[in-house]
Each structure stands twice: as structure tokens, then as C-alpha cells.
Amino acid sequence: MAYFVYLLASERNGTLYLGVTNNLVRRVYEHKNKVARGFTSQYGVDRLVWFETYDDPTNAIAREKDIKKWRRAWKLRLIEESNPQWIDLYEQISQ
């Protein structure tokens, strides 16, 4: 089973949200459709701009915890390195 660490954004250089899940398509769908009340629905954070895949939950959770400690500038650089146009990657992963 795969596990994912992911970053959502409200817009380019906008509000960021970092999460971990074992079903990235379902989880991003939930964010986009505001299934759960909370931070992402309140601030309109629903564009998948970055993710990494892991084979086990321990490594995925450890990576999420590490990134949560990062400065915002480092998170922005992480996104820019693999997705310089801040394209919503949801369309690519949901097909």
C-alpha cells in the first residue's frame, strides 16, 4: 500500500496545507468538495501542488512531521522545484 505526503495551496504563493494519506485521490477530492469542515474548507485550500509517495506509514508520517517544522520559504521552494507553474496535480492523478 502506498502512503502520500502532500501539499495543497489556495493559489500560487497562497495559504498552504500539509497532510498525509493512504488514498491521495480520495483525500484531495474531499478537500476540493469541502467534505470535512476545517482549515482547508475555511481558507479555500484545495489545489494539489506537491506530493511524495512512501511504502509505509511510518516514513510518510515522519516526513510530514519534518516538513511541518520547515519555514514557509522552504515549503515554497519544495513546490517550485517540481511544479514551478503551481499546476493543480489532481487532474493528473485522478485519471
N, C-alpha and C positions, 0 to 999 in steps of 0.2 A: 504494500500500500504506500502511496506517495503522500507526503505532507508538504505544505506550502507556507512560506513566509511571504507576505505581500504588503505592498504599499498602495493605498488609494489616495487620490487627490481631488479637491473640489474643482481645481483648474490649474493651469501652469503656475507654479510657484505659490499655489494656494494652500489651504489647510490640508494637512496630511494625517493619515490614519495607518497604523501598522498593525497587522494581525497575523494569525497562524490558523491553518485549517487543513483538514484532510480531503476537502472537496472544494476546490477553488471556484469552479463554475457556479456551483450552488451558492457558495458564500457571497460571491460578488453579485449574483442575481438578487440575493436577499438585501444587500446594501443598496443596489440600484432601485429596488422596489420598496424600500423602507419597511421591510417586514418587521424588524425589531426597532422599537424606539431607543434612541440613544444618540451618541456623539455623531455618527455618520449621517443619520437622518436629520438631525438638528442643523448640521452645518453643510449639508448637501455634498458630502464627500462620497463619490461613487464612481470615479474613474480609476480603473486598474492601470497603474503606470509602471509597476515593477513587481517581480516575484522571483523566488528561488524555490527549487524542488529538493526535498530531502527524503531519504529512505526510511527514516524512523522519527518518531515524535520528539524524542529527547534532543536530538540535534536541531530540529526545527525550532523547538521552544527556546533552546539555548541561544540560537541565532537571533530570534525575535527579542529576547531579553537584552542581548548585546546591542542591537540596533536601537532599542528604546533609550539606551543611555547616550547615544550619539547626539552631537549638536545638529541642529537643523541643516546647517550648511553641508554637513557630511551626507545627510539623507538626500538632499537635493543633488549632490554630486553623484551619488549612487544611481539615482534615476537618470540623470543626464548621460551617464556613461553608456547605458544600454538603450535608452529611449529619449534621445535628445529633443524630439518633437512632442514629447508627452502624449503620445497617441494612447487612446484607451485600448488596452490589450484584450479587453473582454471579448470583442468580436472574434479575435483570432483563436482564443482558447475555447470558445463556446461552439465552434463548428465541428 
